[in-house]
């Protein structure tokens, strides 16, 4: 049995987040935003700490050439 207007009840994926958040109280939205910002901050710190192993002088960056794929790049000067 098909419900009447069932096709109109489907929420497009791009609007699903806004729809769900419309039921969340404001203080919880603020908390969720703070958690998301903290996660992003820690992720950026982890990425920087694991990828930047040595400080590079700016004049060396101009001659930097990257070889290989994005998953395993090799650099040469």
N, CA, C and O atoms as a Tinker XYZ file with bonds, in Angstrom:
   308  protein
     1  N      0.836000   -1.184000    0.000000    73     2
     2  CA     0.000000    0.000000    0.000000    64     1     3
     3  C      0.884000    1.253000    0.000000    63     2     4     5
     4  O      1.795000    1.392000    0.816000    81     3
     5  N      0.598000    2.131000   -0.910000    73     3     6
     6  CA     1.375000    3.364000   -1.007000    64     5     7
     7  C      0.643000    4.483000   -0.276000    63     6     8     9
     8  O     -0.563000    4.676000   -0.435000    81     7
     9  N      1.401000    5.204000    0.519000    73     7    10
    10  CA     0.813000    6.314000    1.250000    64     9    11
    11  C      0.603000    7.498000    0.312000    63    10    12    13
    12  O      1.412000    7.727000   -0.587000    81    11
    13  N     -0.475000    8.251000    0.515000    73    11    14
    14  CA    -0.687000    9.432000   -0.328000    64    13    15
    15  C      0.392000   10.481000   -0.055000    63    14    16    17
    16  O      0.784000   10.706000    1.090000    81    15
    17  N      0.852000   11.103000   -1.107000    73    15    18
    18  CA     1.890000   12.144000   -1.030000    64    17    19
    19  C      3.200000   11.629000   -0.445000    63    18    20    21
    20  O      3.974000   12.407000    0.114000    81    19
    21  N      3.458000   10.334000   -0.566000    73    19    22
    22  CA     4.688000    9.766000   -0.005000    64    21    23
    23  C      5.915000   10.317000   -0.724000    63    22    24    25
    24  O      6.961000   10.503000   -0.102000    81    23
    25  N      5.802000   10.581000   -2.024000    73    23    26
    26  CA     6.954000   11.098000   -2.755000    64    25    27
    27  C      7.328000   12.515000   -2.308000    63    26    28    29
    28  O      8.486000   12.915000   -2.427000    81    27
    29  N      6.361000   13.271000   -1.799000    73    27    30
    30  CA     6.644000   14.623000   -1.316000    64    29    31
    31  C      7.301000   14.601000    0.062000    63    30    32    33
    32  O      7.897000   15.593000    0.481000    81    31
    33  N      7.195000   13.472000    0.768000    73    31    34
    34  CA     7.758000   13.380000    2.112000    64    33    35
    35  C      9.250000   13.059000    2.087000    63    34    36    37
    36  O      9.912000   13.134000    3.122000    81    35
    37  N      9.782000   12.706000    0.933000    73    35    38
    38  CA    11.202000   12.377000    0.841000    64    37    39
    39  C     12.019000   13.664000    0.893000    63    38    40    41
    40  O     11.768000   14.612000    0.148000    81    39
    41  N     12.998000   13.672000    1.789000    73    39    42
    42  CA    13.847000   14.855000    1.962000    64    41    43
    43  C     15.114000   14.662000    1.145000    63    42    44    45
    44  O     15.794000   13.646000    1.295000    81    43
    45  N     15.442000   15.611000    0.289000    73    43    46
    46  CA    16.683000   15.487000   -0.486000    64    45    47
    47  C     17.895000   15.467000    0.444000    63    46    48    49
    48  O     17.883000   16.126000    1.484000    81    47
    49  N     18.931000   14.727000    0.086000    73    47    50
    50  CA    20.107000   14.601000    0.961000    64    49    51
    51  C     20.735000   15.930000    1.350000    63    50    52    53
    52  O     21.213000   16.077000    2.475000    81    51
    53  N     20.744000   16.900000    0.443000    73    51    54
    54  CA    21.376000   18.179000    0.758000    64    53    55
    55  C     20.597000   18.979000    1.809000    63    54    56    57
    56  O     21.154000   19.884000    2.430000    81    55
    57  N     19.309000   18.652000    2.013000    73    55    58
    58  CA    18.503000   19.362000    3.012000    64    57    59
    59  C     18.296000   18.539000    4.279000    63    58    60    61
    60  O     17.685000   19.019000    5.234000    81    59
    61  N     18.795000   17.313000    4.296000    73    59    62
    62  CA    18.565000   16.427000    5.432000    64    61    63
    63  C     19.201000   16.972000    6.705000    63    62    64    65
    64  O     18.585000   16.922000    7.770000    81    63
    65  N     20.419000   17.487000    6.613000    73    63    66
    66  CA    21.105000   18.023000    7.799000    64    65    67
    67  C     20.310000   19.169000    8.406000    63    66    68    69
    68  O     20.123000   19.212000    9.622000    81    67
    69  N     19.839000   20.096000    7.580000    73    67    70
    70  CA    19.052000   21.226000    8.083000    64    69    71
    71  C     17.745000   20.755000    8.704000    63    70    72    73
    72  O     17.304000   21.292000    9.720000    81    71
    73  N     17.123000   19.745000    8.087000    73    71    74
    74  CA    15.868000   19.211000    8.610000    64    73    75
    75  C     16.073000   18.597000    9.989000    63    74    76    77
    76  O     15.285000   18.833000   10.905000    81    75
    77  N     17.133000   17.810000   10.132000    73    75    78
    78  CA    17.411000   17.168000   11.420000    64    77    79
    79  C     17.750000   18.222000   12.466000    63    78    80    81
    80  O     17.278000   18.144000   13.601000    81    79
    81  N     18.566000   19.209000   12.094000    73    79    82
    82  CA    18.952000   20.249000   13.044000    64    81    83
    83  C     17.788000   21.143000   13.448000    63    82    84    85
    84  O     17.860000   21.815000   14.477000    81    83
    85  N     16.717000   21.163000   12.661000    73    83    86
    86  CA    15.563000   21.981000   13.034000    64    85    87
    87  C     14.884000   21.456000   14.295000    63    86    88    89
    88  O     14.137000   22.190000   14.943000    81    87
    89  N     15.133000   20.198000   14.651000    73    87    90
    90  CA    14.549000   19.621000   15.859000    64    89    91
    91  C     15.498000   19.683000   17.055000    63    90    92    93
    92  O     15.117000   19.303000   18.163000    81    91
    93  N     16.713000   20.152000   16.848000    73    91    94
    94  CA    17.715000   20.185000   17.914000    64    93    95
    95  C     17.659000   21.547000   18.602000    63    94    96    97
    96  O     17.672000   22.577000   17.927000    81    95
    97  N     17.595000   21.569000   19.944000    73    95    98
    98  CA    17.588000   22.856000   20.657000    64    97    99
    99  C     18.875000   23.645000   20.407000    63    98   100   101
   100  O     19.911000   23.075000   20.064000    81    99
   101  N     18.790000   24.950000   20.582000    73    99   102
   102  CA    19.914000   25.836000   20.276000    64   101   103
   103  C     21.161000   25.487000   21.077000    63   102   104   105
   104  O     22.258000   25.476000   20.517000    81   103
   105  N     21.027000   25.203000   22.367000    73   103   106
   106  CA    22.220000   24.911000   23.168000    64   105   107
   107  C     22.920000   23.644000   22.685000    63   106   108   109
   108  O     24.140000   23.530000   22.800000    81   107
   109  N     22.159000   22.691000   22.144000    73   107   110
   110  CA    22.774000   21.483000   21.596000    64   109   111
   111  C     23.456000   21.779000   20.262000    63   110   112   113
   112  O     24.492000   21.192000   19.951000    81   111
   113  N     22.879000   22.686000   19.475000    73   111   114
   114  CA    23.517000   23.066000   18.212000    64   113   115
   115  C     24.877000   23.711000   18.484000    63   114   116   117
   116  O     25.855000   23.438000   17.787000    81   115
   117  N     24.925000   24.570000   19.505000    73   115   118
   118  CA    26.189000   25.220000   19.860000    64   117   119
   119  C     27.203000   24.180000   20.311000    63   118   120   121
   120  O     28.373000   24.244000   19.935000    81   119
   121  N     26.755000   23.222000   21.114000    73   119   122
   122  CA    27.648000   22.158000   21.573000    64   121   123
   123  C     28.177000   21.345000   20.392000    63   122   124   125
   124  O     29.373000   21.062000   20.318000    81   123
   125  N     27.291000   20.971000   19.471000    73   123   126
   126  CA    27.705000   20.184000   18.305000    64   125   127
   127  C     28.690000   20.962000   17.442000    63   126   128   129
   128  O     29.639000   20.386000   16.911000    81   127
   129  N     28.473000   22.261000   17.298000    73   127   130
   130  CA    29.387000   23.089000   16.514000    64   129   131
   131  C     30.760000   23.153000   17.176000    63   130   132   133
   132  O     31.785000   23.081000   16.498000    81   131
   133  N     30.778000   23.288000   18.508000    73   131   134
   134  CA    32.059000   23.331000   19.221000    64   133   135
   135  C     32.805000   22.008000   19.077000    63   134   136   137
   136  O     34.021000   21.998000   18.887000    81   135
   137  N     32.082000   20.894000   19.167000    73   135   138
   138  CA    32.713000   19.581000   19.002000    64   137   139
   139  C     33.279000   19.449000   17.597000    63   138   140   141
   140  O     34.393000   18.960000   17.415000    81   139
   141  N     32.508000   19.888000   16.600000    73   139   142
   142  CA    32.964000   19.803000   15.211000    64   141   143
   143  C     34.214000   20.655000   15.002000    63   142   144   145
   144  O     35.145000   20.224000   14.322000    81   143
   145  N     34.246000   21.855000   15.578000    73   143   146
   146  CA    35.420000   22.718000   15.442000    64   145   147
   147  C     36.632000   22.111000   16.135000    63   146   148   149
   148  O     37.746000   22.193000   15.618000    81   147
   149  N     36.426000   21.498000   17.311000    73   147   150
   150  CA    37.532000   20.861000   18.018000    64   149   151
   151  C     38.078000   19.689000   17.211000    63   150   152   153
   152  O     39.291000   19.497000   17.125000    81   151
   153  N     37.170000   18.899000   16.614000    73   151   154
   154  CA    37.613000   17.764000   15.808000    64   153   155
   155  C     38.422000   18.252000   14.613000    63   154   156   157
   156  O     39.453000   17.669000   14.279000    81   155
   157  N     37.960000   19.315000   13.974000    73   155   158
   158  CA    38.681000   19.866000   12.830000    64   157   159
   159  C     40.050000   20.375000   13.258000    63   158   160   161
   160  O     41.042000   20.154000   12.563000    81   159
   161  N     40.110000   21.058000   14.402000    73   159   162
   162  CA    41.381000   21.587000   14.898000    64   161   163
   163  C     42.361000   20.452000   15.165000    63   162   164   165
   164  O     43.526000   20.533000   14.777000    81   163
   165  N     41.893000   19.387000   15.831000    73   163   166
   166  CA    42.781000   18.267000   16.119000    64   165   167
   167  C     43.207000   17.559000   14.837000    63   166   168   169
   168  O     44.351000   17.120000   14.721000    81   167
   169  N     42.295000   17.447000   13.880000    73   167   170
   170  CA    42.630000   16.798000   12.617000    64   169   171
   171  C     43.706000   17.585000   11.881000    63   170   172   173
   172  O     44.654000   17.002000   11.356000    81   171
   173  N     43.563000   18.899000   11.842000    73   171   174
   174  CA    44.570000   19.740000   11.187000    64   173   175
   175  C     45.909000   19.613000   11.905000    63   174   176   177
   176  O     46.954000   19.511000   11.262000    81   175
   177  N     45.878000   19.618000   13.245000    73   175   178
   178  CA    47.124000   19.477000   14.004000    64   177   179
   179  C     47.788000   18.134000   13.734000    63   178   180   181
   180  O     49.009000   18.064000   13.593000    81   179
   181  N     46.994000   17.067000   13.660000    73   179   182
   182  CA    47.545000   15.733000   13.399000    64   181   183
   183  C     48.150000   15.684000   12.002000    63   182   184   185
   184  O     49.249000   15.162000   11.815000    81   183
   185  N     47.429000   16.232000   11.018000    73   183   186
   186  CA    47.935000   16.223000    9.640000    64   185   187
   187  C     49.241000   17.006000    9.557000    63   186   188   189
   188  O     50.206000   16.548000    8.945000    81   187
   189  N     49.272000   18.184000   10.173000    73   187   190
   190  CA    50.488000   18.995000   10.114000    64   189   191
   191  C     51.642000   18.331000   10.845000    63   190   192   193
   192  O     52.778000   18.362000   10.372000    81   191
   193  N     51.362000   17.733000   11.992000    73   191   194
   194  CA    52.450000   17.129000   12.764000    64   193   195
   195  C     52.985000   15.864000   12.108000    63   194   196   197
   196  O     54.140000   15.500000   12.328000    81   195
   197  N     52.167000   15.186000   11.306000    73   195   198
   198  CA    52.645000   13.953000   10.681000    64   197   199
   199  C     53.240000   14.197000    9.299000    63   198   200   201
   200  O     54.019000   13.377000    8.814000    81   199
   201  N     52.889000   15.306000    8.658000    73   199   202
   202  CA    53.392000   15.528000    7.301000    64   201   203
   203  C     54.554000   16.516000    7.256000    63   202   204   205
   204  O     55.439000   16.378000    6.412000    81   203
   205  N     54.572000   17.499000    8.137000    73   203   206
   206  CA    55.647000   18.486000    8.136000    64   205   207
   207  C     56.718000   18.005000    9.101000    63   206   208   209
   208  O     56.612000   18.196000   10.312000    81   207
   209  N     57.750000   17.379000    8.551000    73   207   210
   210  CA    58.789000   16.803000    9.396000    64   209   211
   211  C     59.968000   17.756000    9.579000    63   210   212   213
   212  O     60.623000   17.739000   10.621000    81   211
   213  N     60.238000   18.574000    8.585000    73   211   214
   214  CA    61.374000   19.485000    8.656000    64   213   215
   215  C     60.919000   20.865000    8.212000    63   214   216   217
   216  O     60.062000   20.995000    7.337000    81   215
   217  N     61.488000   21.880000    8.810000    73   215   218
   218  CA    61.174000   23.228000    8.350000    64   217   219
   219  C     61.884000   23.460000    7.017000    63   218   220   221
   220  O     63.011000   23.008000    6.816000    81   219
   221  N     61.223000   24.157000    6.127000    73   219   222
   222  CA    61.765000   24.390000    4.786000    64   221   223
   223  C     61.931000   25.884000    4.591000    63   222   224   225
   224  O     61.024000   26.663000    4.884000    81   223
   225  N     63.073000   26.275000    4.104000    73   223   226
   226  CA    63.301000   27.687000    3.819000    64   225   227
   227  C     62.472000   28.092000    2.599000    63   226   228   229
   228  O     62.367000   27.321000    1.645000    81   227
   229  N     61.882000   29.292000    2.617000    73   227   230
   230  CA    61.010000   29.712000    1.511000    64   229   231
   231  C     61.682000   29.676000    0.148000    63   230   232   233
   232  O     61.028000   29.386000   -0.854000    81   231
   233  N     62.990000   29.968000    0.096000    73   231   234
   234  CA    63.661000   29.976000   -1.215000    64   233   235
   235  C     63.760000   28.577000   -1.813000    63   234   236   237
   236  O     63.908000   28.438000   -3.028000    81   235
   237  N     63.681000   27.536000   -0.980000    73   235   238
   238  CA    63.720000   26.173000   -1.507000    64   237   239
   239  C     62.380000   25.750000   -2.093000    63   238   240   241
   240  O     62.326000   24.907000   -2.989000    81   239
   241  N     61.305000   26.334000   -1.590000    73   239   242
   242  CA    59.974000   25.941000   -2.051000    64   241   243
   243  C     59.769000   26.326000   -3.506000    63   242   244   245
   244  O     59.037000   25.644000   -4.224000    81   243
   245  N     60.396000   27.403000   -3.956000    73   243   246
   246  CA    60.224000   27.850000   -5.339000    64   245   247
   247  C     60.690000   26.796000   -6.332000    63   246   248   249
   248  O     60.107000   26.671000   -7.409000    81   247
   249  N     61.732000   26.033000   -5.994000    73   247   250
   250  CA    62.244000   25.029000   -6.912000    64   249   251
   251  C     61.729000   23.638000   -6.638000    63   250   252   253
   252  O     62.271000   22.663000   -7.160000    81   251
   253  N     60.693000   23.527000   -5.829000    73   251   254
   254  CA    60.168000   22.218000   -5.442000    64   253   255
   255  C     59.399000   21.581000   -6.590000    63   254   256   257
   256  O     58.539000   22.218000   -7.197000    81   255
   257  N     59.707000   20.335000   -6.885000    73   255   258
   258  CA    58.994000   19.587000   -7.917000    64   257   259
   259  C     58.479000   18.312000   -7.269000    63   258   260   261
   260  O     59.222000   17.610000   -6.583000    81   259
   261  N     57.208000   18.017000   -7.488000    73   259   262
   262  CA    56.608000   16.819000   -6.903000    64   261   263
   263  C     56.459000   15.774000   -7.989000    63   262   264   265
   264  O     55.908000   16.048000   -9.054000    81   263
   265  N     56.952000   14.571000   -7.718000    73   263   266
   266  CA    56.852000   13.460000   -8.654000    64   265   267
   267  C     56.000000   12.363000   -8.027000    63   266   268   269
   268  O     55.888000   12.281000   -6.804000    81   267
   269  N     55.412000   11.535000   -8.848000    73   267   270
   270  CA    54.649000   10.396000   -8.340000    64   269   271
   271  C     53.179000   10.735000   -8.185000    63   270   272   273
   272  O     52.711000   11.780000   -8.636000    81   271
   273  N     52.467000    9.835000   -7.542000    73   271   274
   274  CA    51.025000   10.010000   -7.369000    64   273   275
   275  C     50.753000   10.822000   -6.110000    63   274   276   277
   276  O     51.660000   11.108000   -5.328000    81   275
   277  N     49.482000   11.187000   -5.928000    73   275   278
   278  CA    49.119000   11.958000   -4.741000    64   277   279
   279  C     49.183000   11.105000   -3.489000    63   278   280   281
   280  O     49.339000   11.639000   -2.391000    81   279
   281  N     49.065000    9.791000   -3.628000    73   279   282
   282  CA    49.112000    8.938000   -2.443000    64   281   283
   283  C     50.541000    8.706000   -1.966000    63   282   284   285
   284  O     50.766000    8.474000   -0.778000    81   283
   285  N     51.520000    8.768000   -2.890000    73   283   286
   286  CA    52.916000    8.594000   -2.478000    64   285   287
   287  C     53.816000    9.539000   -3.278000    63   286   288   289
   288  O     54.601000    9.101000   -4.120000    81   287
   289  N     53.690000   10.844000   -3.002000    73   287   290
   290  CA    54.515000   11.790000   -3.760000    64   289   291
   291  C     55.971000   11.749000   -3.319000    63   290   292   293
   292  O     56.276000   11.469000   -2.159000    81   291
   293  N     56.860000   12.031000   -4.255000    73   291   294
   294  CA    58.283000   12.155000   -3.959000    64   293   295
   295  C     58.697000   13.549000   -4.401000    63   294   296   297
   296  O     58.291000   14.019000   -5.464000    81   295
   297  N     59.489000   14.190000   -3.599000    73   295   298
   298  CA    59.875000   15.560000   -3.929000    64   297   299
   299  C     61.347000   15.628000   -4.281000    63   298   300   301
   300  O     62.161000   14.858000   -3.773000    81   299
   301  N     61.672000   16.554000   -5.151000    73   299   302
   302  CA    63.072000   16.803000   -5.489000    64   301   303
   303  C     63.238000   18.293000   -5.709000    63   302   304   305
   304  O     62.275000   19.005000   -5.995000    81   303
   305  N     64.473000   18.758000   -5.571000    73   303   306
   306  CA    64.761000   20.177000   -5.745000    64   305   307
   307  C     65.629000   20.373000   -6.968000    63   306   308
   308  O     65.988000   21.504000   -7.295000    81   307
